[in-house]
Amino acid sequence: MEFALVLPLVLVVTLGLVQVGLVIRDGLLVEAAARAGARAAALKDDQAAIASAALAAAPGLDPGRAAVETARAGARGAPVTVVFRYGEPFRVPLIGWLVGSGEPMVIGPVVGALLAASRPKFVFARPGPMSASVLPALSCPSA
């Protein structure tokens, strides 16, 4: 009898842990993609080449849910900032329904070119008017 009362709670907690694991996995892939985009931006000016380098570094992510933005202060050799955003859907059944939103979470690190001393800060935000203003800008001079 007690097991029948506790089982739904244990199931929901287990599914929640699986979803958190998937978000962490995708967060690591987003970080790798942002770093690859920053390396490409330090060497190239072509936005398409930067985006393709970033997407190639994250093979497990859906390219249709990804967005790569590059901000450069001048010509090549000037500081450059690469923002890689990824819309993470709720992939585990029941978790999306419990959270109550059909919209994906936005995962996005901001990486400056040649930023090797510290890890980028991740931003987990709901899409909306605050999403773009929540992301801090990091920049380093490019090579």
C-alpha positions as CSV (number, residue, x, y, z in Angstrom):
1,M,0.0,0.0,0.0
2,E,2.8,2.5,0.9
3,F,4.7,1.6,-2.2
4,A,1.7,2.5,-4.4
5,L,1.6,6.0,-2.7
6,V,5.3,6.6,-3.1
7,L,5.8,5.2,-6.6
8,P,4.4,8.2,-8.5
9,L,6.7,10.6,-6.5
10,V,9.7,8.4,-7.1
11,L,8.9,8.2,-10.8
12,V,8.6,12.0,-11.2
13,V,11.8,12.6,-9.4
14,T,13.6,10.0,-11.5
15,L,12.3,11.6,-14.7
16,G,13.3,15.0,-13.5
17,L,16.8,13.8,-12.9
18,V,17.0,12.4,-16.4
19,Q,15.8,15.8,-17.8
20,V,18.4,17.6,-15.7
21,G,21.1,15.2,-17.1
22,L,20.1,15.9,-20.6
23,V,20.2,19.7,-20.0
24,I,23.7,19.4,-18.5
25,R,24.8,17.3,-21.5
26,D,23.5,19.9,-24.0
27,G,25.0,22.7,-21.9
28,L,28.5,21.1,-22.3
29,L,27.9,20.8,-26.0
30,V,26.8,24.4,-26.2
31,E,30.0,25.4,-24.4
32,A,32.1,23.5,-26.9
33,A,30.2,25.0,-29.8
34,A,30.7,28.6,-28.4
35,R,34.4,28.0,-28.0
36,A,34.8,26.6,-31.5
37,G,32.9,29.6,-32.8
38,A,35.2,32.0,-31.0
39,R,38.2,30.2,-32.4
40,A,36.8,30.5,-35.9
41,A,35.8,34.1,-35.4
42,A,39.4,34.9,-34.3
43,L,40.6,33.7,-37.7
44,K,37.8,34.4,-40.1
45,D,35.3,37.2,-40.8
46,D,32.7,35.0,-42.6
47,Q,29.6,34.6,-40.4
48,A,28.6,31.4,-42.2
49,A,32.0,29.8,-41.6
50,I,31.9,30.8,-37.9
51,A,28.4,29.3,-37.5
52,S,29.3,26.1,-39.3
53,A,32.4,25.7,-37.1
54,A,30.3,26.2,-34.0
55,L,27.7,23.7,-35.2
56,A,30.3,21.1,-36.2
57,A,31.7,21.2,-32.6
58,A,28.3,20.1,-31.2
59,P,27.2,17.1,-33.2
60,G,24.4,16.1,-30.8
61,L,22.5,19.4,-31.0
62,D,19.7,20.1,-33.5
63,P,21.0,22.9,-35.9
64,G,17.4,24.1,-36.3
65,R,17.3,25.1,-32.6
66,A,20.7,26.8,-32.6
67,A,21.6,30.4,-33.2
68,V,25.1,31.8,-33.5
69,E,25.7,35.6,-33.1
70,T,29.0,37.3,-33.6
71,A,29.9,40.8,-32.4
72,R,33.2,42.3,-33.5
73,A,34.6,45.7,-32.6
74,G,36.3,46.5,-35.8
75,A,38.2,44.4,-38.3
76,R,40.0,41.0,-37.8
77,G,42.3,41.4,-34.8
78,A,39.8,43.4,-32.8
79,P,37.9,41.9,-29.9
80,V,35.2,39.5,-30.9
81,T,32.3,38.0,-28.9
82,V,30.4,34.8,-30.0
83,V,27.0,34.0,-28.5
84,F,25.7,30.5,-29.1
85,R,22.0,30.0,-28.1
86,Y,20.2,26.7,-28.1
87,G,16.5,26.1,-27.5
88,E,16.4,23.0,-25.3
89,P,13.1,21.2,-25.5
90,F,11.7,19.1,-22.6
91,R,12.5,15.6,-23.9
92,V,11.3,13.6,-20.9
93,P,7.6,12.8,-20.8
94,L,5.6,14.4,-18.1
95,I,8.3,16.9,-17.1
96,G,7.2,19.4,-19.8
97,W,3.7,19.1,-18.7
98,L,4.6,19.6,-15.0
99,V,6.7,22.6,-15.7
100,G,3.8,24.0,-17.7
101,S,5.5,25.5,-20.7
102,G,5.6,24.2,-24.3
103,E,8.4,26.7,-25.1
104,P,12.0,25.4,-24.9
105,M,14.5,26.7,-22.4
106,V,17.3,28.9,-23.9
107,I,20.8,27.7,-23.1
108,G,23.6,30.1,-24.1
109,P,27.2,30.7,-23.0
110,V,28.9,33.8,-24.2
111,V,32.6,33.3,-25.2
112,G,35.1,35.9,-26.2
113,A,37.8,34.8,-28.7
114,L,40.8,33.2,-27.1
115,L,39.1,33.2,-23.7
116,A,41.0,30.3,-22.1
117,A,41.6,31.4,-18.5
118,S,38.0,31.1,-17.3
119,R,34.9,29.1,-18.2
120,P,32.0,31.0,-19.7
121,K,29.0,31.7,-17.6
122,F,25.9,29.9,-18.7
123,V,22.5,31.5,-18.8
124,F,19.3,29.4,-18.6
125,A,16.4,31.6,-19.4
126,R,12.8,31.4,-20.7
127,P,12.3,32.9,-24.2
128,G,10.8,36.4,-24.0
129,P,11.8,40.0,-23.7
130,M,14.4,39.4,-21.0
131,S,16.2,36.6,-22.8
132,A,18.5,38.8,-24.9
133,S,19.2,41.3,-22.1
134,V,20.1,38.6,-19.5
135,L,23.2,37.4,-21.4
136,P,26.4,39.1,-20.2
137,A,29.0,40.0,-22.8
138,L,32.6,38.7,-22.4
139,S,35.3,39.7,-24.8
140,C,39.0,39.2,-25.3
141,P,41.3,40.5,-28.0
142,S,41.6,38.0,-30.9
143,A,44.9,36.9,-32.3
